[in-house]
Amino acid sequence: MGRQDQDKSRSRAEYERGLPDYHDPTRGFGGAAPTYSALTLRIVLAAIALVLSVGAAVVFAVMGVLWGVVILGVLALGSAADLAWVIHRKRRGEPG
């Protein structure tokens, strides 16, 4: 893939057709449906993990357990980063 191809913004139609380097081994086999990424499921799971980890960090903070707050804070940051990235991908037009 050349440098010009990488700089180009992809349209929703290109994502629906499939990206150039994408390979689906089950495509057309036995009437299998095309595969889609589970972006919506990742949004739901990341949001649940974010809410639960922030809630648990608050509970640990009230109890005065610093190591629990730190661990759950790191988990919350990771969940927030994943949530932001997946929402970005959905807004870009990727199916899922």
N, C-alpha and C positions, 0 to 999 in steps of 0.2 A: 504494500500500500504506500503510495507516494506521499510526499509532504503536503501537496495540495489537497489530497483526499482527507487528510487528518484535520486540516484547517476548516473545512467546509462544515457548516451546521447541517445536521440531518433533519429531514422533515418527518412528520408523523407517518406519511405513506411509506417512507423508506424503512422505518421500524416495523411497520405492519408486514411488509414484504420479507423482512429479514435482512440482517446485515451481511455484507459480502463474505466475511470470514466465518459466518455462523454455520455450524454443521449439526443437523438433527438426525441421528442414526435411525430413528423410528419413523421418519417422514414417509408417508405413503405406504407404510407397511401394515397390512391387515386393516386398513381403514382407520389407522390411528389419527387422532386429532393433532393439529399442530401444537407444539409446546409453547407455553408462555412462561415468563418469569413470574414469580409470586410476589410482585411488588406490593400489592394491596395487603397481602398477609404479613409481609415484613413491616408495613406501616403500623398495622394493628399490634403486632407483637412488640415492636420497638416502643410504641406509646404505652402499652401495658407495663413493660419493663421500666420505663422512665417513671411512671406514676408510682409503681410499687417500690422502686429503689429510693425515690425521694421520700415517700412516706415512711419507709423503714429507717432511712437516715435521720428523719426527724424524731422517730421513736428512740433511736440510739442516742441522739443528742440530748433528749430529755432525760434518759437514763444515765447520761454521762460517760458513755462508752465511746471513746475517741476513735479507736481502731475500726469500729463498726461504721462510724460516720465516714471515715476516710475511704474504706472499701466500697461502701454503697454510693459515695459521691463519685468515685471513679466509674462505677457501673452506670450511674446516671449520666455522666458525661459521654460515655461510650454509646449509650442508648440514644441520647440526644443527637450525637453526630450521625449515627446510622439513620435515625428518623429524618434528619435534614437532608441527607444524601438521597434517600429513597424518594422523598417528596420532590427533590430536584429532578430525579430521573422520570418521575411520573409527569411532571409539568413539561419536561422536554418532549414528551410524546411517546415514550416507550410503553408498549402494551403490558398489561399485567394487572 
